[in-house]
Amino acid sequence: MRLGSLLGVGVLLMSACAGTPSPDGAVVLLTRAGCMDSEKMRTSLETAAQALAPPVAFTVVDLDTLPPDDVRRGYPTPTLLFASRDVFGLAEPKPPLPPPT
């Protein structure tokens, strides 16, 4: 992943985590087995999260482990969510959910 992408993720995390986060203010990386870009995204996210003071914790969720009706299954992978919203502006999937990508 390019340096610009890493900086972009860092800026998004810093702005999203500024002040007191909402109760659902979790940072979540959505992935699934076989996603070629997930490891790059996770590495960039780890670097950006550790660069913040205090470091930002995040959770990695394998979409294949979620119930079939969980709307997060409709996102492509990798997807980065903050407070249950895609940080790059992708709208929340609506049922019926598309097949995995």
Long-range contacts (C-beta under 8 A, 24 or more apart in sequence): 1-40, 1-41, 1-43, 1-44, 5-44, 6-44, 6-47, 6-48, 9-44, 9-45, 9-48, 9-80, 9-87, 10-47, 10-48, 10-51, 10-52, 12-80, 12-82, 12-87, 13-45, 13-48, 13-49, 13-52, 13-56, 13-82, 14-52, 16-82, 16-83, 16-87, 17-52, 17-56, 17-82, 21-83, 22-83, 24-83, 24-84, 25-82, 25-83, 26-58, 26-59, 26-81, 26-82, 26-83, 26-84, 27-56, 27-57, 27-58, 27-59, 27-80, 27-81, 27-82, 28-58, 28-59, 28-60, 28-61, 28-80, 28-81, 28-82, 29-58, 29-59, 29-60, 29-61, 29-78, 29-79, 29-80, 29-81, 30-61, 30-63, 30-72, 30-75, 30-77, 30-78, 30-79, 30-80, 30-81, 31-60, 31-61, 31-62, 31-63, 31-77, 31-78, 32-62, 32-63, 32-64, 32-77, 32-100, 33-62, 33-64, 35-77, 35-78, 37-77, 37-78, 38-77, 38-78, 41-78, 41-80, 42-78, 45-80, 63-100, 64-100, 68-97, 69-95, 71-95, 71-97, 73-97, 73-100, 74-98, 76-101, 77-101
